[in-house]
């Protein structure tokens, strides 16, 4: 196919799928598409995963320090669980427990029970399955989530000052793609064998 025809065809497809198509976003989309056609180098992926782990640990350490100083009665796990629950209006408790990859299921249940006691979440029986429980964030939980988000935004803005905003947005987008691709694989108990 003629390169110009291919480019026009790609633009037509992109402009139909994009909510606000622009030349800049189209160029980024095309360049990223070309890059994703090439498989990631295995050693590069491992180095990236290691650095993600180190950075994540560093961020959590700063978050723990900030919570201890600013809100001593709050647990760091509450933020991550509120964030996971907050993505949906109401969620099955088992889904939150199974997706809390960094915590043991019993630990997650204990934390959720403390959050319930503190009034940050509410719980009810699932009308479609009497054995299951549905949980959602309460108004108190939303207020706490806003305070924690503001506190953590202040920390991360200082922590990542040496990284350009465009680079942060690119990494966030790339990691978001991986998360969305792999979330169902993890939930179903399978791992990708490549």
C-alpha positions in Angstrom: 0.0 0.0 0.0 1.2 3.5 -0.8 2.5 5.2 2.4 0.3 8.2 1.9 -2.8 6.1 1.5 -1.8 4.1 4.6 -1.4 7.3 6.6 -4.8 8.6 5.4 -6.5 5.3 6.3 -4.9 5.3 9.7 -6.1 8.9 10.3 -9.6 8.1 9.3 -9.7 5.1 11.7 -8.1 7.2 14.4 -10.4 10.1 14.0 -13.5 7.9 14.3 -12.2 6.1 17.5 -10.7 9.2 19.3 -12.9 11.5 21.3 -10.8 14.6 20.4 -8.5 13.8 17.5 -5.6 16.1 16.8 -2.5 15.9 14.6 -0.2 15.7 17.6 -2.2 12.9 19.3 -2.4 11.1 16.0 1.3 11.2 15.5 1.9 10.0 19.0 -0.6 7.2 18.4 1.1 6.1 15.2 4.6 6.2 16.6 3.5 4.2 19.7 1.7 1.7 17.5 4.8 1.1 15.5 6.8 0.6 18.7 4.3 -1.9 20.1 4.6 -4.0 17.0 8.1 -4.9 18.3 8.3 -7.2 21.2 10.0 -5.9 24.4 13.6 -7.1 25.0 13.4 -9.5 27.9 16.3 -8.0 29.8 15.0 -4.5 29.3 11.6 -5.6 30.7 13.1 -7.2 33.7 15.2 -4.1 34.4 12.1 -1.9 34.1 10.2 -4.2 36.5 13.0 -4.0 39.0 13.1 -0.3 38.8 9.3 -0.1 39.2 9.5 -2.2 42.3 12.2 0.0 43.8 10.4 3.2 42.9 7.1 1.8 44.3 8.8 0.9 47.6 10.3 4.4 47.8 7.0 6.0 47.2 5.3 3.8 49.8 8.0 4.7 52.3 7.4 8.4 51.8 3.6 7.9 52.0 4.0 6.0 55.3 6.2 8.8 56.8 3.7 11.4 55.7 0.7 9.5 57.1 2.5 9.0 60.4 3.2 12.7 60.7 -0.1 14.1 59.3 -2.7 11.4 60.1 -1.4 9.0 62.7 -4.6 7.1 63.1 -4.7 6.2 59.3 -3.2 3.1 57.7 -1.5 3.3 54.3 -3.4 0.2 53.1 -6.6 2.2 53.5 -5.6 4.5 50.7 -4.9 1.7 48.2 -8.1 -0.2 49.1 -10.2 3.0 49.0 -8.7 3.6 45.6 -9.5 0.1 44.4 -13.1 0.3 45.7 -13.5 3.8 44.4 -13.1 2.8 40.8 -16.6 1.3 40.9 -19.8 2.3 42.7 -20.1 -1.0 44.6 -17.8 -4.0 44.4 -17.7 -7.5 45.7 -15.6 -7.9 48.8 -13.9 -11.0 47.3 -12.9 -9.0 44.2 -11.1 -6.4 46.4 -9.5 -9.2 48.4 -8.3 -11.2 45.4 -7.0 -8.1 43.6 -4.9 -6.8 46.5 -1.8 -8.4 45.1 0.6 -7.0 47.6 -1.4 -8.2 50.7 -2.4 -11.6 51.9 -6.1 -12.3 51.7 -6.5 -12.5 55.5 -4.6 -9.2 55.9 -6.8 -7.5 53.3 -10.0 -8.8 55.1 -8.7 -7.5 58.4 -7.9 -4.1 56.9 -11.4 -3.9 55.3 -13.0 -4.8 58.6 -11.1 -1.9 60.3 -12.2 0.4 57.5 -15.8 -0.8 58.0 -15.5 -0.1 61.8 -14.0 3.4 61.1 -17.0 4.2 58.8 -14.9 4.5 55.6 -16.8 1.8 53.8 -20.2 0.2 54.0 -21.1 -3.4 53.4 -24.3 -5.3 52.5 -25.4 -8.7 51.3 -25.3 -9.2 47.5 -29.0 -9.7 46.5 -27.9 -12.0 43.7 -25.7 -14.2 45.9 -26.5 -14.2 49.6 -23.1 -15.6 50.4 -21.3 -12.6 48.9 -20.8 -9.1 50.4 -20.9 -5.8 48.4 -18.8 -2.9 49.7 -18.7 0.8 48.7 -17.0 3.9 50.0 -19.0 6.1 52.4 -18.9 9.9 52.4 -16.3 9.7 55.3 -14.2 7.4 53.1 -14.4 9.8 50.2 -13.3 12.7 52.4 -10.4 10.7 53.7 -9.5 9.7 50.1 -9.4 13.3 49.0 -7.2 14.3 51.9 -4.8 11.4 51.3 -4.7 12.1 47.6 -3.8 15.7 48.2 -1.1 14.7 50.7 0.3 12.1 48.2 0.2 14.5 45.3 2.4 16.9 47.2 4.9 14.1 47.9 5.0 12.8 44.4 5.3 16.3 42.8 8.5 16.7 44.9 9.7 13.2 44.3 9.4 13.3 40.6 10.6 16.8 39.9 13.5 15.6 37.7 11.1 13.8 35.3 9.4 15.8 32.6 5.6 15.8 32.8 5.4 14.4 29.2 7.6 11.4 30.2 5.4 10.8 33.3 2.3 10.8 31.2 3.9 8.4 28.7 4.9 6.0 31.4 1.5 6.3 33.1 -0.2 5.5 29.8 2.0 2.5 29.1 1.6 1.1 32.5 -2.2 1.7 32.3 -2.3 -0.5 29.1 -0.4 -3.3 30.8 -2.7 -3.1 33.9 -5.8 -3.3 31.8 -4.5 -6.1 29.6 -3.4 -8.2 32.6 -6.0 -7.5 35.2 -8.4 -10.2 33.9 -5.6 -12.7 33.6 -4.7 -12.2 37.2 -8.3 -12.3 38.4 -8.8 -15.6 36.6 -5.7 -17.1 38.2 -3.7 -17.5 35.1 -0.4 -16.0 34.1 0.8 -15.2 30.6 3.3 -17.9 29.4 5.6 -16.1 26.9 
